[in-house]
Amino acid sequence: MKAIYYLSMIILLFVLSSCGKKTTNESSGDNNTTGKIETVEYKSEKMHCSGCEETISGELKKIDGIKEVKADSKLKSVKVTFDDGKTDKDAIAKAIIAAGYDAELKTPVDDNTSDNKNEEKKN
């Protein structure tokens, strides 16, 4: 009976000592940053469904330095946050193209132009 008591106490201590410790890596394992974190957006007119979104996201997440990918088939855009010390805009565009889609880097002028078109439609 004492053996069971001692065994259960050892197990309890083991469980309590590991409580609150991270057992899995919740991020992509890319916590160390070597450069500046940037966010860019690409137009991808060939993207038309959630399968396309998943394909592009999956390909981009394979690249070291990619922090976040948001592909939106309705807006036909891919927003990517990345560490510019590990990858660059050209590598991201090449990965999108290699996945079978087009990739045109959006500029702030592109965003303003679409906003102006929306304003014109309202008037």
Secondary structure as a PSIPRED ss2 file (coil, helix, strand):
# PSIPRED VFORMAT (PSIPRED V4.0)

   1 M C   1.000  0.000  0.000
   2 K H   0.000  1.000  0.000
   3 A H   0.000  1.000  0.000
   4 I H   0.000  1.000  0.000
   5 Y H   0.000  1.000  0.000
   6 Y H   0.000  1.000  0.000
   7 L H   0.000  1.000  0.000
   8 S H   0.000  1.000  0.000
   9 M H   0.000  1.000  0.000
  10 I H   0.000  1.000  0.000
  11 I H   0.000  1.000  0.000
  12 L H   0.000  1.000  0.000
  13 L H   0.000  1.000  0.000
  14 F H   0.000  1.000  0.000
  15 V H   0.000  1.000  0.000
  16 L H   0.000  1.000  0.000
  17 S H   0.000  1.000  0.000
  18 S H   0.000  1.000  0.000
  19 C C   1.000  0.000  0.000
  20 G C   1.000  0.000  0.000
  21 K C   1.000  0.000  0.000
  22 K C   1.000  0.000  0.000
  23 T C   1.000  0.000  0.000
  24 T C   1.000  0.000  0.000
  25 N C   1.000  0.000  0.000
  26 E C   1.000  0.000  0.000
  27 S C   1.000  0.000  0.000
  28 S C   1.000  0.000  0.000
  29 G C   1.000  0.000  0.000
  30 D C   1.000  0.000  0.000
  31 N C   1.000  0.000  0.000
  32 N C   1.000  0.000  0.000
  33 T C   1.000  0.000  0.000
  34 T C   1.000  0.000  0.000
  35 G C   1.000  0.000  0.000
  36 K C   1.000  0.000  0.000
  37 I E   0.000  0.000  1.000
  38 E E   0.000  0.000  1.000
  39 T E   0.000  0.000  1.000
  40 V E   0.000  0.000  1.000
  41 E E   0.000  0.000  1.000
  42 Y E   0.000  0.000  1.000
  43 K E   0.000  0.000  1.000
  44 S C   1.000  0.000  0.000
  45 E C   1.000  0.000  0.000
  46 K C   1.000  0.000  0.000
  47 M C   1.000  0.000  0.000
  48 H C   1.000  0.000  0.000
  49 C C   1.000  0.000  0.000
  50 S H   0.000  1.000  0.000
  51 G H   0.000  1.000  0.000
  52 C H   0.000  1.000  0.000
  53 E H   0.000  1.000  0.000
  54 E H   0.000  1.000  0.000
  55 T H   0.000  1.000  0.000
  56 I H   0.000  1.000  0.000
  57 S H   0.000  1.000  0.000
  58 G H   0.000  1.000  0.000
  59 E H   0.000  1.000  0.000
  60 L H   0.000  1.000  0.000
  61 K H   0.000  1.000  0.000
  62 K C   1.000  0.000  0.000
  63 I C   1.000  0.000  0.000
  64 D C   1.000  0.000  0.000
  65 G C   1.000  0.000  0.000
  66 I E   0.000  0.000  1.000
  67 K E   0.000  0.000  1.000
  68 E E   0.000  0.000  1.000
  69 V E   0.000  0.000  1.000
  70 K E   0.000  0.000  1.000
  71 A E   0.000  0.000  1.000
  72 D E   0.000  0.000  1.000
  73 S C   1.000  0.000  0.000
  74 K C   1.000  0.000  0.000
  75 L C   1.000  0.000  0.000
  76 K C   1.000  0.000  0.000
  77 S E   0.000  0.000  1.000
  78 V E   0.000  0.000  1.000
  79 K E   0.000  0.000  1.000
  80 V E   0.000  0.000  1.000
  81 T E   0.000  0.000  1.000
  82 F E   0.000  0.000  1.000
  83 D E   0.000  0.000  1.000
  84 D C   1.000  0.000  0.000
  85 G C   1.000  0.000  0.000
  86 K C   1.000  0.000  0.000
  87 T C   1.000  0.000  0.000
  88 D C   1.000  0.000  0.000
  89 K H   0.000  1.000  0.000
  90 D H   0.000  1.000  0.000
  91 A H   0.000  1.000  0.000
  92 I H   0.000  1.000  0.000
  93 A H   0.000  1.000  0.000
  94 K H   0.000  1.000  0.000
  95 A H   0.000  1.000  0.000
  96 I H   0.000  1.000  0.000
  97 I H   0.000  1.000  0.000
  98 A H   0.000  1.000  0.000
  99 A C   1.000  0.000  0.000
 100 G C   1.000  0.000  0.000
 101 Y C   1.000  0.000  0.000
 102 D C   1.000  0.000  0.000
 103 A C   1.000  0.000  0.000
 104 E E   0.000  0.000  1.000
 105 L E   0.000  0.000  1.000
 106 K C   1.000  0.000  0.000
 107 T C   1.000  0.000  0.000
 108 P H   0.000  1.000  0.000
 109 V H   0.000  1.000  0.000
 110 D H   0.000  1.000  0.000
 111 D H   0.000  1.000  0.000
 112 N H   0.000  1.000  0.000
 113 T H   0.000  1.000  0.000
 114 S H   0.000  1.000  0.000
 115 D H   0.000  1.000  0.000
 116 N H   0.000  1.000  0.000
 117 K H   0.000  1.000  0.000
 118 N H   0.000  1.000  0.000
 119 E H   0.000  1.000  0.000
 120 E H   0.000  1.000  0.000
 121 K H   0.000  1.000  0.000
 122 K H   0.000  1.000  0.000
 123 N C   1.000  0.000  0.000
